[in-house]
Amino acid sequence: MMQNPSSVPDANDGAGPLREAKGTPRSGRILLIAAVTLAAVGLISLVAVLVSAWMGMQSWPGFMAAAYFCLPLAFLLMLVSVVSSVISRGRS
């Protein structure tokens, strides 16, 4: 027996990860993904610097630069995301 096309679930019907959460604009989601990515890169770089120092080796300067810049940028992006979320909730 064939199903009615209207009863077949859509690929973006809320059951999967493709659906965006209500109230979360696409730009806010991209901002959070960028912040989490920068935080992960910064933390991995910091761990690399700490492990190399613990082993008595010289670490690559790029790891130090990534730890210096990625972690504060990630923090600022997360702060901007929280502030924009508070402002958008205040408007609604």
N, C-alpha and C positions, 0 to 999 in steps of 0.2 A: 504494500500500500504506500502510495506516495504522500509525502507531507506537504502541507500548504506552505508556500514560500514565506508567508508572513509568520509562521510558527517556528521556522528555522532560526536559531539564534544568530545574530549578527556577530561578526568577528570583533566588533568594538561595542558590545552590549553591556559592558561593566563586569563581565566574568573574568576578563584577562587584564594583563598589565598595560594594554594599549589605552585604556580609558583614563582620562585625567580626573583627579579628585575634584569634587565640586568646590568652587571658590578659589581654586589654585590656578592662576593664569599660567600660560605656557612660559612666559618670560621668568616667572618666579621659580618654576621647576628647573629651567635651564640655569638660573642663578645658583640654585642649591646644588645642582650636579657639578657645576664649575667649582663651587666652594669645597665640596667633598673631595673632588679630584685633586685640587690644590693641597688640601689638608693631607691626603694620602701620600702625595709626592713629597711633601715637606717632612712628614713623619718617617717615611722610608729613608729619605736623605739623612735625617737626624740620627736614625738608628745606624746607618752606614758610617757616619762620622764617629759616633760613640764606639762602635765595635772596632773600627780601625784604630782609634785612640787607645782602647783597652788592650789591643794586640800589639801596641807600640809601633804601628805603621803610620805613614803619612797618608791622609785621605785626599781624594781628588777634590780640588777647590770647587768644582761644580756642585758637589754634594753640600758643601757649606753654604754656597750661594742659594741653592734651592731651599735649604732649611731656613735661611735668613729671610727670604722673600715670600716663599709659598705659604708658610704658616700665618704670618700677619695678614696677607691678602685673603686667605681663606677665612680668617676671623672677621675681617671687614665685610666680605661678601655675605657671611652668615648674619652679621649684624644688620646689613642693608636688607636682607631678606626678612628678618624679624620686624624691622621698622615698617617696611612696605606692607607686610601682612597686618600689622596693627592698624595702619592707616586705612587699608582697604576694608577691614572689619568695622572700623569706625564709621565709614561711609554707608555701610549697608544696614 
